[in-house]
Amino acid sequence: MVDPTDDVVRRGPLAGVRVVELAGIGPVPFAGMVLADLGAEVVRVDRPDPGPIAAISASDPTSRGKSSIVVDLKRAPGVEVVLRLAGASDILIEGHRPGVAERLGLGPEECSARNPALIYGRMTGWGQTGPLATTAGHDINYLAVSGNLAAIGPADRPLPPLNLVADYGGGAMLLLVGILAALTDARSSGEGQVVDAAMVDGSALLASVFRGLLGSGSWIEQRESNLLDGGAPFYRTYRTRDDGFVAVGALEPQFFAAFLTGLGLDPADVGDQYDRSRWESMSARFAAEFASRSRAEWVDRFSGTDACVSPVLTFSESLTDPHLAARRTFLEIDGIFQPAPAPRFSRTPAPIPARERLSSTDESMAEVNRILGTLGYSEAEVGMLRKERAVR
């Protein structure tokens, strides 16, 4: 595998693929970043009045690797720019509420008329259809309705796991799977299609295994009562003497045995690992042991073992973790530390991303000229578009 910073020719497996991204926040720009990381040419269509998006994108890694063109979608010339982009691209992704793109004149019908092979990726919370389709929501709402939120957190209340599960896991990642699957089909059939990716659908799909456990009677619908929800004393976090935390994932018997050895405990005194009646006493005993030493001491104690014990690191601390440093999991781009492209490819390594492909006004104008030139606009037409403020 190629290291993310090795000096090699980098095209990425999606080299030659062009993507149009209608600017927004959350899953769509994240999906655009991943496509750019994998070598696609991503053209982000920004608004003249970006509002909070501008403040976010100024330091947001999801801006990296993209070109940007500012278009007024409330004016016919601006809409025409995007339609021409769609006609010359493989993929378009947008995250508006259902019906908004259609009202702008940029819905799937209009875009596909310019390019029958276009993959039109739609990212919403509730999907394009259903009673809640046009209703506002956020990650926590999609998790709540899909059944996932009820299973996450301490026993006394559900706890949202940041906005990683619905927005980025069930949302952006499954949008990516969908559009790349559709792109594969289009390469053979010559026909594009609409990908309706809903965060509520995706978050439900992510919990497939737990639905199976529930159906088989192996899952209890009460938080902190199961193997993987913090109920098991060998799959949870513990506070250390210095108020740090360690994460324990010793699920299998051989790992549990190594875990007990690291704690200095006699298995005969602890009892059967899977005897739920002993979980409460096990948890108390393990908590007392971890509270007797610092996090660093426990890291040293379990180093090189298969006990599945790890320090709980903050975002800042993870930057200096020896394993992540060895793999160069993080890159510094314009003073901002961020994850390197993933996964890694042996033959078509992903390009090293820049924060954005544009860094100055002159470069920005040159890029606008280049993009509009590929769409068939003459120099005079480009000048007229700027004069009309449809593109600037």
LINGI-V385316 format. One record per backbone hydrogen bond with DSSP energy under -1.0 kcal/mol. CO is the residue of the C=O (numbers start at 1). NH is the residue of the N-H. E is the energy in kcal/mol with one decimal. If there is no record, write none. Layout:
BEGIN
<<CO/NH/E> <CO/NH/E>>
END
This chain:
BEGIN
<<3/6/-1.6> <6/8/-1.7> <12/15/-1.6> <14/17/-2.2> <17/41/-3.0> <18/90/-2.1> <18/91/-1.7> <19/43/-3.1> <20/93/-2.7> <21/45/-3.1> <26/30/-1.6> <27/31/-2.7> <28/32/-2.5> <29/33/-2.2> <30/34/-2.2> <31/35/-2.2> <32/36/-2.4> <33/37/-3.0> <34/38/-1.7> <35/40/-2.4> <36/39/-1.8> <38/14/-3.0> <41/19/-3.1> <42/67/-2.8> <43/21/-2.6> <44/69/-2.5> <45/23/-2.2> <46/71/-3.1> <50/53/-1.7> <51/54/-1.1> <52/56/-1.8> <53/57/-2.9> <54/58/-1.3> <56/59/-1.1> <60/63/-2.1> <61/64/-1.9> <63/66/-1.2> <66/357/-2.0> <67/44/-3.1> <69/46/-2.2> <70/392/-1.2> <72/75/-1.5> <75/79/-2.0> <76/80/-2.4> <77/81/-1.7> <78/82/-1.7> <79/83/-2.4> <80/84/-2.5> <81/85/-2.4> <82/86/-2.9> <83/87/-2.0> <84/88/-1.1> <86/89/-1.2> <90/119/-2.3> <91/20/-2.6> <92/121/-3.5> <93/22/-2.3> <94/123/-2.7> <97/100/-2.0> <99/103/-2.0> <100/104/-1.6> <101/106/-3.1> <102/105/-1.1> <107/111/-2.4> <108/112/-2.8> <109/113/-1.4> <111/115/-1.0> <115/118/-2.2> <116/192/-3.5> <119/92/-2.7> <120/195/-2.7> <121/94/-2.2> <122/197/-2.7> <124/199/-2.3> <125/200/-2.4> <130/133/-1.8> <132/135/-2.2> <138/141/-1.5> <138/142/-1.8> <139/143/-2.5> <140/144/-1.8> <141/145/-2.2> <142/146/-2.0> <143/149/-1.8> <148/151/-1.7> <149/152/-1.6> <152/159/-2.2> <154/157/-1.0> <160/162/-1.8> <161/164/-1.5> <164/169/-2.0> <165/170/-4.0> <167/172/-2.2> <168/173/-2.1> <171/175/-2.2> <172/176/-2.5> <173/177/-2.2> <174/178/-2.4> <175/179/-2.8> <176/180/-2.3> <177/181/-2.1> <178/182/-2.5> <179/183/-2.2> <180/184/-2.0> <181/185/-1.9> <182/186/-2.6> <183/187/-1.8> <185/189/-3.0> <186/190/-2.4> <193/120/-2.3> <195/122/-3.2> <195/197/-1.0> <197/124/-2.2> <198/202/-2.7> <199/203/-2.7> <200/204/-1.4> <201/205/-2.3> <202/206/-2.1> <205/208/-1.8> <207/211/-2.1> <208/212/-1.9> <209/213/-2.2> <210/214/-2.4> <211/215/-2.3> <212/216/-1.6> <213/218/-2.8> <214/217/-1.1> <220/222/-2.1> <226/232/-1.5> <232/235/-1.7> <234/250/-1.2> <236/248/-2.7> <238/246/-2.1> <240/243/-1.9> <244/240/-2.4> <245/312/-2.5> <246/238/-2.2> <247/310/-2.4> <249/251/-2.0> <252/256/-2.6> <253/257/-2.3> <254/258/-1.6> <255/259/-2.2> <256/260/-2.5> <257/261/-2.0> <258/262/-2.2> <259/263/-1.7> <260/265/-2.6> <266/269/-1.3> <266/270/-1.3> <267/271/-2.3> <272/275/-1.4> <274/276/-1.1> <275/278/-2.3> <276/279/-1.3> <278/282/-2.5> <279/283/-2.8> <280/284/-1.9> <281/285/-2.1> <282/286/-3.0> <283/287/-2.6> <284/288/-1.9> <285/289/-2.0> <286/290/-2.6> <287/291/-1.9> <289/292/-1.5> <290/293/-1.2> <293/241/-3.2> <294/298/-1.9> <295/299/-2.3> <296/300/-2.2> <297/301/-2.3> <298/302/-2.3> <302/305/-1.9> <308/249/-2.7> <310/247/-3.5> <314/318/-2.2> <317/320/-1.5> <318/321/-1.1> <321/325/-2.8> <322/326/-2.2> <323/327/-1.9> <324/329/-2.5> <329/340/-3.3> <331/338/-2.7> <333/336/-1.6> <336/333/-2.6> <338/331/-3.3> <349/12/-1.1> <354/65/-1.6> <360/364/-2.5> <361/365/-2.7> <362/366/-2.3> <363/367/-2.3> <364/368/-2.4> <365/369/-2.6> <366/370/-2.4> <367/371/-2.8> <368/372/-2.8> <369/373/-2.4> <370/374/-2.0> <372/377/-2.1> <373/376/-1.5> <378/382/-2.4> <379/383/-2.3> <380/384/-2.1> <381/385/-2.5> <382/386/-2.1> <383/387/-2.2> <384/388/-2.3> <385/390/-1.9> <385/391/-1.0> <386/389/-1.1> <390/72/-2.1>>
END
